[in-house]
Amino acid sequence: MNNIFDPHIRIELSKRISQIQPNSQAEWGKMNSFQMLRHCTENERMLLREKRFRRLFIGRLFGKLALKSNLKDESPLGKNSPTHPDLVIKEQGDVEKEKIRWMNLLEQYATKSRDSYEGFIHPFFGKMNHDQVGKFAYKHIDHHLRQFGV
């Protein structure tokens, strides 16, 4: 299964990110290209342990099961999946700057050891280990790049 900790995967994802344009249209969902980029940079900051978001009650009930379901195989994440309220982006901004910011964040995964995810708690899925973070990060990124046709 593809994993963000694989350097070849990060290169492929960066190439896809570079194709996003200010006028790129989503094939589903409500976000424009900037909002998707910012949503993803904030998600990377969370997965890289730079930023924390409050734990969601619904995640306490169903998070572990949802994580297992999402990581069981190569299938992509479902369209129009729910988003943590703090990751819903309303503002507008510079698409080119946000693409660079996101690609720079992706490179930080190269610095993360297995031990660096000890005690990591995702706000919906709950406790996640290094491998789970790697697989989920890839699936989340791929989901949003497919959303914008790249």
N, C-alpha and C positions, 0 to 999 in steps of 0.2 A: 504494500500500500504506500502511496506517495506520502512524503513526510517533509516538513519545512526544514528539518535539520540536514537534509541532503543538499549539498552545494549546487548540484546540477538542477534540482527542482527550483531553488531560489533564482538561478539564472533564467530559467524558463518563465517563472512568474514575473520577474522584472521586465522581461521582453514584452510580456502581455500587458503589464501595467503601462508601459511606455506608449502603447497604442491608444489608450484612453484620451479622448479629446474633450474640450469644453462643451461641444455640441453632441457628444455621444449620447444616444438614447437608450434607456433601459428597455429590455424586452419584457420585464415584469417589475412590479413594485412601484414605489412612489419616489424614490431618490433620483436626483439628477447626478451627473458625473462627479461634481465636487462633493456632494453629500455622501456618495458611496465611498469616495477616496478618504474623506475625513472619518467616516464610520470605521473603515478598515484600519486607518492609522491608529485610531483610539483603541480598537480591538487588539492590534499588535502590541500597543503599550501595555495593555492589561496582560496579554499572554507572555510578554517579556518581563513582567513583574515590575513595571515602572509606575503603574496606576492601578488602583483598586476600585471596584464598583460594589455597591451593596448587594448582599445575597438576596435573591428573590424567593419569596415564599413558595411559589409554584415549583421552583427548582428544588427546594427541599423535599417536595413530594414526588416529583417525577424526574429530576435531573439525572440521577444515576442510570435509570432505565433508558432515558433519551440518549445519554452518552453512549451506552452500549449499543443501542440501535443505530446511531449515526456512524459508529466506527466499526461495525461488523463486516463491512465490505467496501468495495470501491465506489459504490453508488453515490452520486452527488447529493448534497443537501437539498431539501425540498424548496420549491419556489414559495415566496411569501411567508417564510418562517418568521416566528415572532422575534422581536429585537428587544434587548434590555432598554428600558426607557432612557437611560443615560447615554445610550449609543444611537439614539434617534437624532440625527443632525438636521437642523432647520436653516442654519446660516448658509451664505454663499461665500466663495473665496476663489483663490487662484489655483486652478487645476494643475498647472505645471509645477508649482511649488509643492503642492500636496503629493503629486506623484513622486517627486524626488524624496520627500520626507518619508513616504511609505517604503520606497526601495531601500533607503538607508536603514530603516527599522528592520527590514527583512534580513539585512546583513548581520544584525546583532544576534540573530539565532545561532550564528557560528560560534559565539562566545559562551553559549549556555551548556553547562555540563548536566549530566543526569541528576546530580545532587542539587542543582539549582532549582528544581521543581519540588523539592521536599516541602510538604505542607502547603502547596499551591491549592487555592480554592477558587474555582470558577464561580461566578455569581449565579449561574443556572445549573451547570452540571455537577458542581461540588468538587470534591477532591479529584485532582488529575495528576498523573505522573508525566514524566518526560515524553514517553512514547505517545500517550494520549494527546498531549498538547501538540506534538509534532504533526500527528495525523489530522487533528481537528483544525489546526492553523491552516494546513494545506487545503482542506475541504472548504473552509470558510472563504479563503482567498479565491479559490477556483469558482465557488458559487457566485461571488460578486463579479468576477471577471466574465463568467458566462452570462450573467445578468446584462452586461454591457457588450456582449457579442465578441469578446476577445478571449 
